[in-house]
Each structure stands twice: as structure tokens, then as C-alpha cells.
Amino acid sequence: MTMVVSAACCMIRSPNLTGTRRGQWLPLYDRTIGMTNSPSQTTPSHGKHASAASITLAFASVYFFWGSTYTAIRIGVTQMPALLLAGTRFLIAGAILLAWCRWRGLRLFWPRKTMAILALIGLLLLSGNNVALVYAEKTVSSGLASLVLAVMPLCVALAEMILPGGEPLPARGWLGMLLGFAGLAVLVWPSLRSGLAGDSTRLVAVGVLLVGALFWTAGSLVSRRSRLPVNCFVAASWQMLAAGAFNTLLGTALGQWPQFHVNVASVGSLAYLITGGSLLGYTSVMYLIEHVPLAKVSSYAYVNPVVAVLLGIFLLHERPEPAEFAGMAAILLAVFLLTTAQIKAKPRPQTLEALEEMPGE
């Protein structure tokens, strides 16, 4: 969801697609955002130049890599502080992606205002949302974390509806909104109950996740309303680098390096988050957006939390409570109702923005 993913995790306006409209969103990079609005745009191919095997592989990559980043974070956070885990991850991933952009001959440097906005978006999503996720996973299970953050599309849709110039939700969207927050209440209830009984550790972690969701919402709104003319890969690179530098510097200032353990678990977790979550997952979703309908691509928004829960059960031996399964069903149905309501509300040519309210991890 995340993820992962943020992240992370990229919310972008496509340089290759037409038919943009307000109210449609694409979260990529497990909560990593980049946004472009290039004047040179073309219509996506909808699968005309892609084989069935390549499309299947791309879907498998998005489903698995973004869903599994929650598991990798859960492993990594036992060996590294949240700030340094997120910091080193995004510094390395951002540097790799920026080098690739340079090799492709893309424009890297933009006016100071544009660069500042890119940095702000990166800080909101990757220093706010992603660090909150990593910190919370020190306490809560990876499955529960993925389910709590699955409500982020609902938060973004609600904020957009309230803000000036926003669009009202259709009845289907309102149903999804109410169902989603009811599912969140079901998820949070066990933590609230234990908090009232005197053990507030888990309740605090869930609260941190919800604060992270607010950071994601703010980053989403800034990204959408900025409309920067930056290539999506370049934007994502700078956002990761800005957040990675901030996270690492703050972790250093707080003296966290002695808690950063270099071993098989930490190196493996970082390598997986960099390659699987921040690079392979992102390029796979970009490929799918260019070749298949949005309704199919958007399925990752409700598949990823299921993957995270199942991997947590089988690999980490997590044991979700019955309430978590009920909350998962409600939230995933809510995300489905909300995203399909937005896609169907105003039929337009396919765009990247139609996915922007769905979390990617």
C-alpha cells in the first residue's frame, strides 16, 4: 500500500497521456510522489504493443513488490531506526533513478521554485508518511499497517471534496467513504481497547500511522495543485533524494547510527525495498498504465493489502485478530467503490491521474 512503497513510493501527471481531469490521482512508489504535466502528450497504447506475458509479469510485479514492502520494512526496522532506514533507502534509490534519467538525456535541473515544490512533496510523503509507517511497524504487524494506510484514498477524496474547486462525490463514492471509515474503526478498536486497559503502545503506533496518512493527503494535494512540467521519473528522483537526505541528516543529528546494524537482515531489507519497492514496482506500474485500461491497473490498490496480510501470516507468523479481517474486507470494498466511482463519474481519455487517489507501496 503503502508503501511502499512506500514507497514508496509516485504521484504524477503523465508526460505521455492526454485527457487530464480534476479529481483523479496516481500514487506510486509506495508512497513516493513525482508529478509532471508535460505539454507533449500522446494516447496510451492500451496493450497494442505489449504481449500477454509481459503484461502478466508487470501485474505480478506490482502486486507482489508493492504488497511485500510492508514485510521488508517489518524485517528492516528490527535492525535499523526508522529515519535511517527510510533515509538510506531513498538516497540510494533516488541516486540510481536520477542517474538513469541522466543517461536517458532527461532534463534534471529546474527553477528553484520547482525544485522546492518537489522537495516539499518528497518530505510530506517520504519523511512524513513513509517514516511514520516504518516507525509504526516496530510495534504493529505489517498486515495491520497496510490495512490502516489503505484508507489514504478516502482521506484524499474527502479533502479534495472539502477544498475550494473540489468535486462532489457520487453516491457510490459516499458509500465507499462511509464503509471505509467504518472498517478503520473496526481495525482500530482492538488497539483502543488495549490502550484503555493500560497498554498504549499499539494505540500510539496506530495513531502514528494515521498521522502518516495525513502527511500523504497533504503531499497529494500539493502534488496535484502544483502542476509542474517535470518528467515523472525526474520528479520522483528529486523527491526521494530530498526526503532521503532529510531523514538521514535528522537520524544522524539524533545519534541513531549506533542502532543501525549492518547484517544480512538489514542489507537484504534495504536492497529489497530499493529494487523491488522503489524501482521495479514503479516501472512496472508505468508500463501497465501505458498498455492496459485504468480499471485493471487500479486493482493494485486492493490487492496489495491482501498480499501484505498474507505475507505477514506466512513469513512473519503474524496472527491477525478477527476484527482485522472484518476491517480488511470493509476497507478494500470501500477503496474499490471509491476508485470505480471516480473512474466512472466522468468518462474521459485514460490518464495517469485516474489512479492518483490509490496508495502504492
N, C-alpha and C positions, 0 to 999 in steps of 0.2 A: 503494500500500500504505500506505505509508505510509505518508503521507504525508505526508497529506499531508497527512496530509494531512491530515501530515500531514501534518491535518493533518491535519490537520492532518492536526483532525483530531479523535466524542463518544461516550463510553461511558455509556449512560443506562439508567435504568429508566423505562419509559414511563408518562406520566400518563394514557394513553388505552387501555391494553391490560390484559387480565387473564391469569391463569394463570402467574404467575411461578414459576420453579423455580431451585434452585441449580444452578450449573454451566453456565449459559448466558450469553453475553456479546455485547455490541454495540460494536465500536469504530467511531467515526465521526469526522468532521472530520479526516481524515488525521492520525490520532493525536491528536485533540482529544477530551477527555472531559467529559461532563456526566452527572450521574446524578440521576434522580428516582424517587420512589416515592409518587406521589400517591394518596390514598385514593379519589379519584373516577376510576373506570376504566370503559371500555366496550370492547366487542369490535370488532376491526377489520373493515372492510367487505369485504375480500378482493375488491376490484375492482368492487363493485356500483355505485359511483357514479363510476367512472373510465372514460374512453374508452380504447380500444386505442391511439390515437395519443398520448394523454398518458402512458400507462404506458411506451410505447416510447421517448418522449422522455426520461422520467425515467431509464430504464435507460441510455440513451445518455449522459446527463449524468453519472451515477455512474461508468460505465465510463471515459469519456473524461477528465472533470475530475480524478478521483482518480488515474487512471493517469498523467496528464500532469503532475501536480505535481512528479514527480521530474525531468522535463525542465526545468520552470520553475526549480526550485531549482538545477539544474546551471548554468543560464544566470545566475541571480542571484548565485550565490556567487562568480562571477568578478569581480563589481563591488562586493560588499558582504561584510563579515565575517559569520561565521555568527551571532553573537549579535545583531548589529544587524539582519540580515535577518529572523531569526525574531522579534526584538523588535518592530520596526515593523509587521511583518505582523500579529501577533496583537493588538497595541494597537489598530490601525485596525479589524481585523475584529471584535474584541470590542466596541469602542465602537459600531460600526454595529449589531451584533446586540443589544446592550443597549438602544440607542435604539429599535429595533424592538419589543423586549419592553415597554418603557415605553409606546410608542404603543398596543400591544395591551392595556395595562392589567394586565400580569402583575406579581406581587409580586417586587420586585427585592432587597430587603434582608431578611436573615435573622439569627438569633443569631450571636454571634461564633464559637462553636464550628463552626457550619455553614459560615460563610464561610471559616474557617481550613482546614477539610477540602477545600472547593472549591479554595482556593488551592494546597494541597498536591498535589492531583490534577493541577492545571494545571502545577505546577512539575515534577512527575515526567514528565509526558507531553510538555510543550512546551518546558520548559527542559532536560530530560534527553534524552528520546528525539528530539524534533524538532531540537534544536540539534546532537545527535550526527549525525543524518542530514545536515544542512546542512554541517557541518564535513567529514564523510567525503566528500561529493560534490565537494570541492575536489580530491580525488585519484582516487577510483574513479568508474567510469561510473554514470550514472543507472540503467541496467538492472541492473547488479550490486548496487547499493544496494537497489533494490526487491526483488530476489530474496533477499538476506541478511535483510532485515527481514520477508520473508514467513513466516519461521519463528516470528514472535511468537505466533501462536495456539498453537503447540506448547509454547512456554515457559510460557504462561499455564495451559494444560491440565495440564502437568506440575507446576507449582507448586500448583495447586488440588488435585491428587491427593495431594500430599505433606502439605499443611497440614491441621490438625485440622478435621473437618467436611466435608472434600472428598469428591468422588465418584470411585470407581474407573472406569477407562476400560474400555469393552468391547474385545473382540478387534480389531474394526475400528479403534478408536482407537489401540490399541497398534501396529498395523501402520502406520498413518499417522505415528505418532510416530517409529518406527524409520526409516521411509523418509525422513521429513523431515530428520532429523539426518544421515542418510547423504548426502542431497542437499546439505546445508550443508557437509559435509566435502569433497564434490566441488567446491563453489564456492570454498571457502577454499584448497584445495590449490595453485592457481597462485600465490596471494599468499604462501602459506607457502614455496613453492619459491623465489620471488624473494627473500623475506626471508632465507632460509638462504644465498642466493647473495650477500648483502650489501646488497640494496636493500630496506629495511624500510618504505618509505613506504606502499606499498599494504597491507602487512600491518597496519600501525598503523591505517590507515583502516578496514579490516575489523574490527579489534578495537574501534574506537570505535563502529561500527555494532552490534556485539554487546553492548557496554555499554549503548547506547541501547535495545536490546531488553530488557535487564534493567530499565531505568527504566520502560519500557512495562508490563512484567509487574508491577512494584511498584505503579504507578499503577492498573492494572486491579484488583489485589487490594484496594487501599484503596477504590476506587470501589465495587466490589461489596459489600464488607462494611460500608460506611458507611450505606447505605440512607437517603439524605437525601430529605426531602419537597419537593424543589426542582424546578420546571419545567425540562425538559431544555434549552430554549433559554437560560433564565436561567443555569443552571449552566454551560453552555458559554461564555456571555459572560464570567462572572466568572473562569473558568479561563483563558481567553485573555488577559484583562486582567492577571491576576496574573502569568502567565508572560511576557507582553509587557513589563510593567513591569520585572520582574526581569532579563530578557535585555537590555533597553535600558540599564538602570542599570549592569549589570555591564560591558557593552560600553563604556559611557561611562567608567566607572572605569578600564578598561584602556586608555583613549585610542585607541579604534578608529575614531572618526569621520573622521579624515583618510583612512582607507581606504574610506570609504563614498562611492562615486562616483554622482552623480545624472546619469543619461543615459538614452537610450532603452531600453537593455537592462535596467538596474536598475529603472526605473519600470515598464516593461512586465512584468517578472518579478513585482514586488510586486503590481501590480494584478491579475495573473492568479491569483496564489496567494490573494489576499484574496477575490476574487469567485468564481473557479472552484473552488478547493480548499476554502476555509473557509465559503463561503456557499451557492453554487449546489449543490455536491456534497452538502452536508449536508441542505438542504431537499429535494433530490430523493430521497435515501435515506429520509427521514422519510415522504415521500409514498408511496413504494413499500411501506414496511412497513405502512402503513395500508390498502393495496389489493391486495397480492398475497401468495402464500404465502412463508414464510421461506426455503424451499429455493431459490426463484428469486432472492430478494433476495441471499442469501448468495453467489451466483455471482460478485459483485464481488471476493471475496477471492482468487479465482484468475484473474480476468480482468485486474484492474489491473496485476499484474506483467508480464503479456504485453504490455499496452498500453505500459507504461514501457519495456520492452526494444525493442519495435518503433519507438517514437518516438525512442529513443536512436539506433537504427540509421539511420533515415531523416532525422531533423532534425539530430542532433548528430554523425553519421558515426561513431558508436561501432562497434567491431568486437569483439563478444563472442567469447571463446575457446570451442572445442568443449566444454570442461568446464562452461562456464556454461550451455549449452543442456541438457546432461545433468542438471546440478543443478536447473535450472528445471523440467524435466519431473518430477523426483523430488519437489521441494518442492510444486509445485502439486497433484500427485496426493495427496501427504500431507495437505495442507490440505483437499482435497476429502474424503478418507477420514475425517479427524478431525471436521470440521464435520458431515458427514452422520451419523456415528456418534453425535454428541451430540444431533442433532435427532431421530434415530430411537430413541434409547435409552429415553426416557420420553415417549410421546406426550401432549402437553398442549395447551391452547388456545394459539394463536400469541401470542408475546411478542417484544418488542424484545430481551430478554435472550438469546434464542437465537442472536443474531448477535454477541454481545459478544466472543467469542474470535477474531474475524476482523479483520485490520487494515484500516483505511481510510486512504487517503492523499489 
